[in-house]
Amino acid sequence: MALTVQEIGQRAKRATNDVAHLSIAVRNNLLLEMAAALLEQQHAIIVANQEDLAEFATQLSEPMQHRLTLDEKLIRDISQSMAAVAKLPDPIAGPFDEWRTHVDLKIVKRIVPLGVVAMVYEARPNVTVDAAALTLKSGNAVILRGGKEAKRTNMVLAGIMRQVLQRNQLNPDIIQLLTDTSHETVHTLLHMRDYVDVLIPRGSAQFINFVVANATVPVIETGAGNTHIFVDESADQEEAIRIIHNAKTQKPSVCNAAEKLLIHENIANDFLPKIVDVLVAAGVEVRGDELSRTIDERIVVAGDKDWDTEYNDLIIAVHIVSGIEEAVTWINTHTTHHSETIISTNTENVATFMNDVDAAVVYQNASSRFTDGFEFGFGAEIGISTQKLHARGPMGLSALTTIKYEVFGQGQIRE
């Protein structure tokens, strides 16, 4: 008989002490065993994944199908990512700050796990493993609730990791998967303050906004990526074309893919047809404002909604700007505070962009596709935070910890 969401929450809460007390050696060995087990059981993972794809292929866009699909290479990548987490330093080991007060109290500022982390996410089964790896390494219990499109795949992945825990005579409830993918499970999780210490949603902007607006448990907001690239008049145009092509087409379904292209008016007549050539050849639909369409007739009309839309598809919208000031203002008006890029060799303009654009990650002359926990050296990521409190940008191990003050005295009382 399936457990209720409340029962899963209770079990997760009880498991927090079990996982927090594991030595770093045990945690690392578990991760390495899990990484190996994923490879050993990759056939079962692929079979389950193909069944998920067969059921939902007609309901998903091509980019979403790409997100859902696992093959031998991707399973190997997921396994390597999990093994990489095992090699990272212990996030709760210290050294800890300590000091003595004016009444000779000794205060130690310890780093401790958050407790129970709940993850609610879409049809991306790699998140199941990344979240489990990072929460285990940081001493947390995790409740995983993936989308219905990846239900079979997630059940196999979670089952493999739980088997490793059981094989080591440890509490399997350190990692739990909600197999009920109905909307009701999300609603329940949003209000489980007695059991859930933090909830991390990953999905569409609409879904994340719903979670943030309705949750009574603490939420780390991971935002959609309405990601801009601004091509300044000083840009190396060949370099700009390579960066834009990579940021838009390498994996268009993800939140760090480019969605909007801003071009300085002084180079628009020369540069715009060149980049449209490359994008159209790659199958990208190019939308744009009136000025861009007078320069290149292949560009179709961009409506008002386009400027705030995360496409997650082979679509990009172009806007011509007068310079760095208009570019920054435009981006800050339409950004989802995720990742924003300037392609420029003008030091002053780069400094203005870096200082004034309100985003978790800002780039000069590089693809926004690098906004990723693995690429940042975090081993994996549990999400990319677009908020400003506690965690921002790709969230690795340190984002899954908090602090506790331990105070040691010898009978002091406050006068």
C-alpha positions as CSV (number, residue, x, y, z in Angstrom):
1,M,0.0,0.0,0.0
2,A,1.4,3.4,-1.0
3,L,2.4,5.8,1.7
4,T,0.6,9.1,2.0
5,V,2.5,12.4,1.5
6,Q,2.2,13.0,5.2
7,E,3.7,9.6,6.0
8,I,6.5,10.2,3.6
9,G,7.2,13.5,5.4
10,Q,7.2,11.9,8.8
11,R,9.7,9.3,7.6
12,A,11.9,11.9,6.0
13,K,11.9,13.9,9.3
14,R,12.9,10.8,11.3
15,A,15.7,10.1,8.7
16,T,17.3,13.5,9.2
17,N,19.3,12.3,12.2
18,D,20.3,9.1,10.4
19,V,21.9,10.9,7.5
20,A,23.3,13.9,9.5
21,H,25.3,11.5,11.7
22,L,26.9,9.7,8.8
23,S,30.7,10.3,8.6
24,I,32.0,11.9,5.4
25,A,33.7,8.6,4.5
26,V,30.4,6.8,4.6
27,R,28.6,9.5,2.7
28,N,31.2,9.5,0.0
29,N,31.3,5.7,-0.3
30,L,27.5,5.6,-0.6
31,L,27.7,8.1,-3.5
32,L,30.3,6.0,-5.3
33,E,28.3,2.8,-4.8
34,M,25.2,4.6,-6.2
35,A,27.2,5.9,-9.2
36,A,28.4,2.3,-9.9
37,A,24.9,0.9,-9.4
38,L,23.4,3.2,-12.0
39,L,25.8,1.9,-14.6
40,E,25.2,-1.7,-13.6
41,Q,21.4,-1.3,-13.9
42,Q,21.4,1.0,-16.9
43,H,19.3,-1.4,-18.9
44,A,16.5,-1.3,-16.5
45,I,16.7,2.5,-16.5
46,I,16.6,2.7,-20.3
47,V,13.6,0.3,-20.5
48,A,11.6,2.4,-18.0
49,N,12.6,5.6,-19.8
50,Q,11.5,4.2,-23.2
51,E,8.1,3.2,-21.6
52,D,7.7,6.8,-20.3
53,L,8.6,8.2,-23.7
54,A,6.2,5.8,-25.5
55,E,3.3,7.0,-23.3
56,F,4.0,10.8,-23.4
57,A,5.8,11.4,-26.7
58,T,2.7,12.8,-28.4
59,Q,2.0,15.1,-25.5
60,L,5.5,16.6,-25.3
61,S,7.3,19.1,-27.5
62,E,10.6,17.9,-29.1
63,P,12.7,19.8,-26.6
64,M,10.7,18.3,-23.7
65,Q,11.2,14.8,-25.1
66,H,14.9,15.6,-25.3
67,R,14.8,16.5,-21.6
68,L,13.1,13.3,-20.7
69,T,15.3,10.9,-22.7
70,L,18.0,8.9,-21.1
71,D,20.5,6.8,-23.1
72,E,23.8,5.1,-22.2
73,K,25.8,8.2,-22.6
74,L,23.5,10.3,-20.4
75,I,23.4,7.6,-17.7
76,R,27.2,7.6,-17.8
77,D,27.2,11.4,-17.4
78,I,24.8,11.2,-14.5
79,S,26.9,8.5,-12.8
80,Q,30.1,10.6,-13.3
81,S,28.4,13.6,-11.9
82,M,27.4,11.6,-8.8
83,A,30.9,10.3,-8.4
84,A,32.2,13.9,-8.8
85,V,30.1,15.0,-5.8
86,A,31.8,12.3,-3.7
87,K,35.2,14.0,-4.4
88,L,34.0,17.4,-3.2
89,P,34.9,18.7,0.3
90,D,32.5,18.0,3.1
91,P,30.1,21.0,3.3
92,I,29.4,20.5,7.0
93,A,32.9,19.8,8.2
94,G,34.1,23.3,9.0
95,P,36.4,24.9,9.9
96,F,33.9,26.9,12.0
97,D,34.1,30.5,13.1
98,E,34.4,30.8,16.9
99,W,35.0,33.7,19.3
100,R,34.6,34.8,22.9
101,T,32.3,37.6,24.0
102,H,32.8,40.3,26.6
103,V,31.5,37.9,29.3
104,D,33.7,35.1,28.2
105,L,31.0,33.0,26.4
106,K,32.5,30.9,23.7
107,I,30.4,31.0,20.5
108,V,30.9,28.5,17.7
109,K,29.2,29.2,14.4
110,R,28.6,25.7,13.0
111,I,27.5,24.7,9.5
112,V,24.6,22.1,9.6
113,P,22.2,20.4,7.1
114,L,18.9,22.0,6.4
115,G,17.1,18.8,7.4
116,V,14.4,17.7,4.9
117,V,14.6,19.0,1.4
118,A,11.6,18.5,-0.9
119,M,12.2,18.7,-4.7
120,V,9.3,19.2,-7.1
121,Y,10.4,19.1,-10.7
122,E,9.4,18.3,-14.3
123,A,10.3,15.6,-16.8
124,R,14.1,15.7,-16.2
125,P,15.1,12.4,-14.5
126,N,18.7,13.5,-14.1
127,V,17.4,15.8,-11.3
128,T,16.4,12.7,-9.4
129,V,20.0,11.7,-9.1
130,D,21.5,15.1,-8.8
131,A,19.2,16.1,-5.9
132,A,19.7,12.8,-4.1
133,A,23.5,13.1,-4.5
134,L,23.7,16.7,-3.2
135,T,21.3,16.2,-0.3
136,L,23.1,13.0,0.9
137,K,26.5,14.6,0.7
138,S,25.3,17.6,2.7
139,G,23.6,15.4,5.3
140,N,20.0,16.0,4.4
141,A,17.0,13.8,3.8
142,V,15.2,14.3,0.5
143,I,11.6,14.0,-0.8
144,L,11.6,13.8,-4.6
145,R,8.4,14.5,-6.6
146,G,9.1,14.3,-10.4
147,G,6.6,14.8,-13.2
148,K,4.3,12.2,-14.4
149,E,6.1,12.0,-17.7
150,A,9.2,10.5,-16.0
151,K,7.4,8.4,-13.3
152,R,8.8,5.0,-14.4
153,T,12.3,6.3,-14.9
154,N,12.3,8.1,-11.5
155,M,11.0,5.0,-9.7
156,V,13.9,2.9,-11.1
157,L,16.5,5.6,-10.3
158,A,15.2,6.1,-6.8
159,G,14.9,2.4,-6.3
160,I,18.6,1.9,-7.2
161,M,19.8,4.5,-4.7
162,R,17.6,3.2,-1.9
163,Q,18.9,-0.3,-2.6
164,V,22.4,0.9,-1.9
165,L,21.3,2.4,1.4
166,Q,19.6,-0.8,2.4
167,R,22.6,-2.8,1.4
168,N,24.7,-0.8,3.8
169,Q,22.1,-1.3,6.5
170,L,21.0,2.3,6.5
171,N,17.6,4.0,6.5
172,P,16.3,4.0,2.9
173,D,14.0,6.9,3.8
174,I,17.0,9.2,3.5
175,I,15.9,9.2,-0.2
176,Q,12.2,9.0,-0.9
177,L,10.2,9.4,-4.1
178,L,6.6,10.4,-4.3
179,T,5.1,8.1,-6.9
180,D,1.7,9.9,-6.8
181,T,2.3,12.6,-9.4
182,S,-1.1,14.2,-9.0
183,H,-1.5,18.0,-8.3
184,E,-2.7,17.1,-4.8
185,T,0.7,15.9,-3.8
186,V,2.2,19.3,-4.6
187,H,-0.5,21.1,-2.7
188,T,0.2,18.9,0.3
189,L,4.0,19.4,0.1
190,L,3.5,23.2,0.0
191,H,2.0,23.1,3.5
192,M,4.0,20.5,5.3
193,R,5.8,22.8,7.7
194,D,6.0,20.1,10.4
195,Y,8.2,17.9,8.1
196,V,9.7,19.9,5.2
197,D,12.5,22.4,6.0
198,V,12.8,23.8,2.4
199,L,11.1,23.2,-0.9
200,I,12.8,23.7,-4.2
201,P,10.6,23.8,-7.3
202,R,12.0,23.4,-10.8
203,G,9.8,23.9,-13.9
204,S,8.0,26.5,-15.9
205,A,7.7,30.1,-14.7
206,Q,4.0,29.6,-14.2
207,F,4.6,26.6,-11.9
208,I,7.4,28.2,-9.9
209,N,5.3,31.4,-9.4
210,F,2.4,29.2,-8.2
211,V,4.6,27.5,-5.6
212,V,6.1,30.8,-4.4
213,A,2.6,32.3,-4.1
214,N,1.0,29.4,-2.3
215,A,3.6,27.7,-0.2
216,T,3.7,28.0,3.6
217,V,7.0,26.0,3.8
218,P,10.2,28.0,3.0
219,V,10.9,28.0,-0.8
220,I,14.1,28.5,-2.7
221,E,12.9,30.0,-6.0
222,T,14.5,28.6,-9.1
223,G,13.6,30.8,-12.0
224,A,12.8,30.4,-15.6
225,G,15.5,31.7,-18.0
226,N,14.4,34.5,-20.3
227,T,18.1,34.9,-21.1
228,H,19.5,37.8,-23.2
229,I,22.6,38.3,-25.2
230,F,23.6,41.9,-26.0
231,V,26.0,42.3,-28.9
232,D,27.8,45.6,-28.4
233,E,29.2,47.6,-31.3
234,S,32.7,46.7,-30.2
235,A,32.0,42.9,-30.4
236,D,34.2,40.5,-32.3
237,Q,31.4,39.5,-34.7
238,E,32.8,36.0,-35.5
239,E,33.0,35.3,-31.8
240,A,29.5,36.7,-31.2
241,I,28.1,34.3,-33.9
242,R,29.7,31.3,-32.2
243,I,28.5,32.2,-28.8
244,I,24.9,33.0,-29.9
245,H,24.7,29.8,-32.0
246,N,25.9,27.7,-29.0
247,A,23.7,29.5,-26.4
248,K,20.5,29.1,-28.6
249,T,21.0,25.7,-30.3
250,Q,23.2,23.5,-28.2
251,K,20.3,22.6,-25.9
252,P,17.3,24.9,-26.5
253,S,15.1,23.3,-23.9
254,V,17.0,24.4,-20.8
255,C,16.8,27.5,-18.7
256,N,20.3,28.8,-19.6
257,A,19.7,28.8,-23.3
258,A,19.5,32.2,-25.1
259,E,16.0,33.4,-25.8
260,K,16.5,37.1,-26.7
261,L,19.2,38.9,-28.8
262,L,19.9,42.6,-28.4
263,I,22.0,44.2,-31.1
264,H,23.7,47.7,-31.1
265,E,22.1,49.8,-33.8
266,N,25.5,50.8,-35.2
267,I,26.3,47.2,-36.3
268,A,22.8,45.9,-36.9
269,N,22.8,46.3,-40.7
270,D,26.0,44.4,-41.0
271,F,25.7,41.8,-38.1
272,L,22.0,40.9,-38.2
273,P,21.9,39.2,-41.6
274,K,25.0,37.2,-40.6
275,I,23.5,35.8,-37.4
276,V,20.1,35.2,-39.0
277,D,21.9,33.1,-41.7
278,V,23.4,30.9,-39.0
279,L,20.3,30.7,-36.8
280,V,18.0,29.9,-39.7
281,A,20.4,27.2,-41.0
282,A,20.2,25.6,-37.5
283,G,16.4,25.6,-37.7
284,V,15.8,28.6,-35.4
285,E,12.7,30.8,-35.9
286,V,13.8,34.4,-35.6
287,R,11.3,36.9,-34.4
288,G,12.0,40.6,-34.1
289,D,11.0,44.2,-33.6
290,E,10.1,46.5,-36.5
291,L,13.6,47.8,-37.1
292,S,15.1,44.3,-37.2
293,R,12.5,43.2,-39.8
294,T,13.4,46.1,-42.1
295,I,17.0,44.9,-42.0
296,D,16.2,41.2,-42.7
297,E,12.9,40.1,-44.2
298,R,13.4,36.5,-42.8
299,I,12.6,37.8,-39.3
300,V,8.9,37.5,-38.3
301,V,6.9,39.8,-36.1
302,A,7.5,39.6,-32.3
303,G,4.5,40.4,-30.3
304,D,4.5,42.1,-26.9
305,K,4.4,38.7,-25.1
306,D,7.5,37.5,-26.8
307,W,9.8,39.8,-24.8
308,D,8.8,38.0,-21.6
309,T,8.5,34.5,-22.9
310,E,10.9,31.6,-22.2
311,Y,10.6,29.6,-25.4
312,N,12.5,26.4,-24.4
313,D,12.6,25.8,-28.2
314,L,14.4,26.8,-31.4
315,I,13.0,30.4,-31.3
316,I,14.7,33.6,-30.6
317,A,13.6,37.3,-30.6
318,V,15.7,40.2,-31.7
319,H,15.6,43.8,-30.5
320,I,17.8,46.6,-31.8
321,V,19.1,49.0,-29.1
322,S,20.9,52.4,-29.1
323,G,23.6,51.4,-26.7
324,I,24.6,49.9,-23.4
325,E,22.2,52.1,-21.4
326,E,19.1,51.0,-23.4
327,A,20.4,47.3,-23.3
328,V,20.7,47.3,-19.5
329,T,17.3,49.0,-19.1
330,W,15.6,46.5,-21.5
331,I,17.2,43.5,-19.9
332,N,16.3,44.6,-16.3
333,T,12.7,45.2,-17.5
334,H,12.3,41.7,-19.0
335,T,14.9,39.5,-17.2
336,T,14.0,36.6,-15.0
337,H,17.2,37.3,-13.2
338,H,18.9,34.1,-14.4
339,S,21.7,34.6,-16.8
340,E,22.6,37.6,-19.1
341,T,25.4,38.1,-21.5
342,I,27.3,41.0,-23.1
343,I,29.6,40.4,-26.1
344,S,31.9,43.4,-26.1
345,T,35.6,44.5,-26.0
346,N,34.7,47.9,-24.5
347,T,35.9,47.7,-20.9
348,E,33.6,50.5,-19.7
349,N,30.5,49.0,-21.3
350,V,31.4,45.6,-19.8
351,A,31.8,47.1,-16.4
352,T,28.4,48.9,-16.7
353,F,26.7,45.6,-17.8
354,M,28.3,43.6,-15.0
355,N,27.4,46.1,-12.3
356,D,23.9,47.2,-13.4
357,V,22.3,44.0,-14.8
358,D,20.2,42.3,-12.1
359,A,20.8,38.6,-12.7
360,A,22.3,35.7,-10.8
361,V,24.9,35.2,-13.4
362,V,26.3,37.8,-15.9
363,Y,28.8,36.9,-18.7
364,Q,31.2,38.7,-20.9
365,N,32.1,36.9,-24.2
366,A,30.9,33.5,-23.2
367,S,27.8,31.3,-23.7
368,S,25.2,31.3,-21.0
369,R,25.0,27.5,-21.3
370,F,27.8,27.5,-18.6
371,T,25.3,28.4,-15.9
372,D,25.3,25.0,-14.4
373,G,26.5,23.5,-11.2
374,F,28.8,20.9,-12.8
375,E,30.4,23.6,-15.1
376,F,30.9,25.8,-12.0
377,G,32.8,23.1,-10.3
378,F,30.0,22.1,-7.9
379,G,29.8,18.5,-9.0
380,A,26.1,18.8,-9.7
381,E,23.3,21.3,-8.9
382,I,20.0,21.1,-7.2
383,G,18.7,24.1,-9.1
384,I,19.6,27.6,-10.2
385,S,18.3,30.2,-7.8
386,T,17.1,33.6,-9.1
387,Q,16.3,35.0,-5.7
388,K,18.7,37.0,-3.5
389,L,18.3,35.4,0.0
390,H,20.4,32.4,1.2
391,A,21.3,31.1,-2.3
392,R,21.7,32.6,-5.7
393,G,22.8,31.1,-9.0
394,P,23.7,27.4,-9.4
395,M,23.1,25.8,-6.1
396,G,25.6,23.2,-4.9
397,L,26.4,21.7,-1.5
398,S,26.7,24.9,0.5
399,A,23.2,26.0,-0.6
400,L,21.8,23.0,1.3
401,T,23.3,24.0,4.6
402,T,22.4,26.5,7.3
403,I,24.1,27.6,10.5
404,K,23.7,26.9,14.2
405,Y,25.3,28.9,17.0
406,E,26.7,26.8,19.8
407,V,27.3,28.8,23.0
408,F,29.5,27.5,25.9
409,G,29.5,29.1,29.2
410,Q,30.6,28.7,32.8
411,G,27.6,30.0,34.7
412,Q,27.3,33.4,33.1
413,I,24.0,35.4,33.6
414,R,23.0,38.6,32.0
415,E,23.0,41.6,34.3
